[in-house]
Amino acid sequence: MGVVMKRTLTQNIGLGLSAVLMGSLAIAGCSSAPSGEGESSSSAQLPSLAGRTLVSGIDATFPPFESVNDGGDFVGFGVDLGKEICNRVQCQIEFEAADWDGIFDR
């Protein structure tokens, strides 16, 4: 009999954002263009998603991963990670509060 593991929202978001970053890096690594001599690995070209918007639903009740600051803005590790990934692939990110109670029981 298998063990059923229930993942938290933060884990699901982290896995999803990590998958997007890993996929972007894998695509960049498959480029057919030869690398220049002395070119560092940090200058690898990531695919551009310019003009696209990623919408990320978050449950902002898990500090330090996601929470809401005094100004009403989403903050935390997951928010910073999402912003950095989108910065690297040149897309926008929007965070939406979501009530995740029971979402996986439907």
Protein Blocks (a to p, Z undefined) as FASTA:
>chain_A
ZZdddddfklmmmmmmmmmmmmmmmmmmmpcbdcdehiafklpccddfehiacdddddfk
bcfkbccdfkopacdjklmmmmmmmmmnopacddddddfehklmZZ
